[in-house]
């Protein structure tokens, strides 16, 4: 694969300038802020609270609770699938990315704070608030990602994206670290304290995302609505055009297809990793807290480190390498109880599965941060500036469609064979994603985006 510096850029194409450090930092602060939601609500605290306390074990080893949690997340992702590309097209046409981002941000803050009112037995209220809050949060992910191509030239996007993910995991470390210390464990006995996790996550997001809206710039040019049209009709027409033009962006299409499978596996891990630790590994609260810290630190290192690596060796190779790390991590997650028993028998040790699981957490953390950063940067490389929000709308669509399929698949599978065996589904998904991604040509994909920009500029 040729290096990025070797890719010829047409003379007519206006080079992308690197944004100021303040703007890049403001953009990255949204990742810092929204990690309070994804970690405290989806991954670490509320997911476990919902399955073990709000719904509880109804004589089925939490299988119904896990299934309901899967369905709530899947519905929210399905809503993103339906509305994401339309919103992306509307943002590009009206140059309103910042406005859409602000609306999703406020909706996430309010509905997350309302999780305080979800008490044991209030299953329907909990499901409704998770659907709405996770939908708003997920839309915000796509909206903030659409600013990435504006922040620098192609050779810098890996570092910028990696910086955002790394800062996000630092934010998660602060938010969840405080929660675990101040609010305690997700148990029925501690419910009156831990129920404040929703208001705290919402408040953290509300305050720490302020720099984003102060410093990020809206660089698009708004277009006037033609007579008889509205933003919905314009958005539909642009989406239809983009779907037709995807033939010119073949490598983007192939990559998004690969992303369907890799993100399905990642969303399963995000939604069930700490539930797995509680139900299969049976960890103590102290081990759970240590695992959280390990994952945050290694994920930040992975996002930042692989961001620099991918600007040297290419985003495609980096992306495939991170998926190979994921395959190894999933096999290790599945095998932890059996490997612990084997080592204890053979070597006369007295280890517990939860202690070996901490080692596995390092591998999972490196995989988590690096794979998501690489995928976002690759879409940025394949996106013309004027279609960035629209293309990242499709990136969001692929992510959430993957979430729908992966989480429902895991939910149904675990209801039959249990959570431990069903986690191997993730390894299968990552292998399929690797095989599909082998057909992606990064240089060709970047050249297609550059050619589109030249053709667009010549028409104006």
FENBELGI-V844696 format. One record per pair of residues at least 24 apart in sequence whose C-alpha atoms are under 7 Angstrom apart, sorted by the first residue. I is the first residue (numbers start at 1). J is the second residue. D is the distance in Angstrom with one decimal. If there is no record, write none. Layout:
BEGIN
I:J:D
I:J:D
END
This chain:
BEGIN
2:443:6.9
3:313:7.0
3:314:6.9
4:155:6.5
7:443:6.7
12:454:6.1
13:453:6.8
13:454:5.3
16:152:5.9
16:153:4.8
17:152:5.3
17:153:6.0
18:151:5.5
18:152:3.8
18:153:6.2
19:151:4.9
19:152:5.9
22:215:6.7
23:215:5.1
23:216:5.3
24:151:6.7
26:211:5.1
26:212:4.2
26:215:5.5
26:216:6.0
27:212:5.3
27:216:6.0
28:164:4.3
28:167:6.7
29:209:6.0
29:211:6.7
29:212:6.1
30:209:5.2
30:212:6.0
31:164:5.9
31:165:6.4
31:167:6.7
31:168:4.4
32:167:5.3
32:168:3.7
32:169:6.8
32:170:6.7
32:171:4.4
32:172:6.9
33:168:7.0
33:171:6.2
33:204:6.7
33:205:4.7
33:208:5.2
33:209:5.3
34:205:5.7
35:168:5.8
35:169:6.8
35:171:6.2
35:172:4.9
36:172:5.4
36:175:5.6
36:176:6.8
36:201:5.3
36:204:6.7
36:205:6.4
37:201:5.8
39:172:6.5
39:176:7.0
40:176:6.0
40:201:6.7
42:271:5.9
43:270:5.5
43:271:5.4
43:272:6.9
43:274:6.3
44:274:5.8
45:186:6.2
48:186:6.6
48:275:5.5
49:186:5.1
49:187:6.7
53:120:6.0
53:187:6.5
53:188:5.8
54:119:6.2
54:120:4.0
54:121:5.5
54:122:6.7
54:123:6.4
55:120:6.7
55:121:6.1
55:123:6.3
63:415:5.3
66:411:6.4
67:411:4.8
67:412:6.8
70:407:5.4
70:408:5.7
70:411:5.6
71:408:6.3
72:127:5.7
72:130:6.5
72:131:5.5
73:131:6.2
74:403:6.3
74:404:4.3
74:407:6.4
74:408:6.5
75:131:6.4
76:131:4.7
76:132:6.7
76:134:6.1
76:135:4.8
77:135:6.4
77:400:4.6
77:401:6.5
77:403:6.3
77:404:5.9
78:400:6.6
78:401:6.3
78:404:6.2
79:135:6.8
80:135:6.4
80:139:6.5
80:397:6.4
80:400:6.4
81:397:4.6
81:400:6.1
81:401:5.9
84:139:6.9
84:393:5.1
84:396:6.6
84:397:6.0
85:239:6.7
85:390:6.0
85:393:4.5
85:394:5.6
85:397:6.9
86:235:5.3
86:236:6.3
86:239:6.7
88:389:4.8
88:390:4.1
88:393:4.9
89:235:4.9
89:238:6.1
89:239:6.4
89:389:6.7
89:390:4.8
90:231:5.9
90:235:5.0
91:389:6.6
92:386:6.6
92:387:6.5
92:389:5.8
92:390:6.6
93:222:6.0
93:223:5.9
94:222:4.4
94:223:5.8
95:218:6.9
95:220:4.8
95:221:5.6
95:222:4.8
97:143:6.4
97:218:7.0
98:218:6.5
101:140:5.6
101:143:5.6
101:144:6.7
104:136:5.0
104:137:6.6
104:139:6.5
104:140:5.5
105:137:7.0
105:140:6.5
107:133:6.9
107:136:6.0
108:133:4.9
108:136:5.3
108:137:5.6
109:202:4.4
109:203:6.9
109:205:6.6
109:206:6.2
110:202:6.8
112:198:5.2
112:199:6.6
112:201:7.0
112:202:5.4
113:198:4.6
113:199:3.8
113:202:5.2
114:198:6.7
114:199:6.9
115:198:5.1
116:195:5.3
116:196:5.8
116:198:5.6
116:199:6.5
142:392:5.9
142:393:6.0
142:396:5.3
143:389:6.9
145:392:6.6
146:388:5.5
146:389:4.5
146:392:5.5
148:380:6.6
149:380:5.4
149:385:6.3
149:388:6.8
150:385:6.9
154:381:5.8
155:311:5.9
156:311:6.9
157:377:5.7
158:307:4.7
158:308:6.5
158:310:6.2
158:311:5.6
158:374:6.9
158:377:5.4
159:307:4.6
159:308:5.4
161:307:6.9
161:373:5.7
161:376:7.0
161:377:6.0
162:303:4.8
162:304:4.6
162:307:4.6
162:373:5.4
163:304:5.5
165:300:6.8
165:303:5.8
165:369:6.6
165:373:6.3
166:300:4.0
166:301:6.8
166:303:5.4
166:304:5.5
169:296:5.4
169:299:6.7
169:300:5.4
170:300:6.9
173:293:6.6
173:296:6.0
180:289:7.0
185:285:6.6
248:448:6.7
249:445:6.4
249:448:6.1
251:440:5.2
251:441:6.2
251:445:5.2
252:379:6.9
252:382:6.2
252:445:6.5
254:437:6.9
254:440:6.3
255:437:5.9
255:440:6.4
256:395:6.7
256:398:6.2
258:433:4.5
258:436:5.4
258:437:5.6
259:398:6.5
259:399:6.9
259:433:6.6
260:398:5.4
260:399:6.3
260:401:6.9
260:402:4.7
261:402:6.3
261:429:5.1
261:430:6.4
261:432:6.7
261:433:5.3
262:429:6.0
262:430:5.0
262:433:5.4
263:399:5.8
263:402:5.6
263:403:6.8
264:402:4.3
264:403:5.1
264:405:6.6
264:406:4.4
265:406:6.3
265:426:4.5
265:429:6.0
265:430:6.6
267:403:5.5
267:406:7.0
267:407:6.9
268:406:6.2
268:407:5.5
280:420:6.5
281:353:6.2
281:354:5.8
283:354:5.3
287:354:7.0
291:358:5.8
291:361:6.5
294:361:6.7
294:362:6.2
295:361:5.8
295:362:6.1
295:365:4.5
296:365:6.7
298:362:5.9
298:365:4.9
298:366:5.1
299:365:4.3
299:366:4.8
299:368:5.8
299:369:4.2
300:369:6.1
301:366:6.9
302:366:4.5
302:367:6.9
302:369:5.2
302:370:4.8
303:369:4.4
303:370:4.2
303:373:5.9
306:370:5.7
315:374:5.9
315:378:5.8
316:442:6.5
318:374:6.7
319:371:5.8
319:374:5.5
319:375:6.6
320:434:5.9
322:367:5.5
322:370:6.3
322:371:5.3
323:371:6.8
323:430:6.0
323:434:6.9
325:367:5.7
326:364:6.7
326:367:5.6
327:427:4.9
327:430:6.4
329:360:6.5
329:363:5.7
329:364:5.4
330:424:6.6
330:426:6.8
330:427:5.9
331:424:6.9
332:360:6.2
333:360:6.4
334:420:6.0
334:421:7.0
334:423:6.6
334:424:6.8
381:446:5.7
382:445:5.5
382:446:5.0
382:449:5.5
383:449:5.6
384:449:4.9
384:450:6.7
384:452:6.7
384:453:5.9
END
